[in-house]
Amino acid sequence: MTLDRDSAAQRIWEMYGKLLHTVAASLLPGYPEDAEECVQDAVWAYVDAPEKWNPAKGSEKTYLCVLVRSRAMDRRRRLAVRREEPLEDHAETLRAEDHTEEAALRDGLRRALAELSPAERRLFTLRFLYQWPSAEIGHTLGLSANGVDARVVRLRRKLKDLLARQGLGWSGKEDGP
């Protein structure tokens, strides 16, 4: 039984390994270990339950790509929730009227972000740091793309006010809705 399972996995690796890795890596840039794990999980899931594949709905190759893509998208969502981007990388979008040092600027932004709710901070991270499109944010947060856009508009107004209270102006603009 184990020999059949191993030989089935080996056949899939030889036939589709490069393609499956490309699918995962395109969704998880910068996370090669996570991409590899998604591919392995998908291959073993297929080998353990090949009856789930319906040849009438698509080829084996397509089914495996869908399995990998699904796992990579799930992993990407989990990483987005955990990951914290250094604010230093985005300081150029802020300006201080009196040319405050960068450290003061970062502290001001941190104080402003601390006044946001957890949901607002998550939206800020997904939209302004990761620059996800509205549809993807909506899918992750369970909202429509229009709902995301409306929340982004309110969040921008709130951030502008919070930053202005600290003597900071926000000159950054996001690209697109």
Buried (B, 14 or more C-beta within 10 A) or exposed (E): EEEEEEEBBEEBBEEBBEBBBEBBBEBBEEBEEBBBBBBBBBBBBBBEEEEEBEEEEEEBEEBBBBBBBBBBBEBBEEEBEEEEEEBEEBBEEBBBEEEBEEEBBBBBBEBBBEEBEEEBBBBBBBBBBBEBBBEBBBBBBEBEBEBBBEBBEEBBEBBBEBBEEBEBEBEEEEEEE
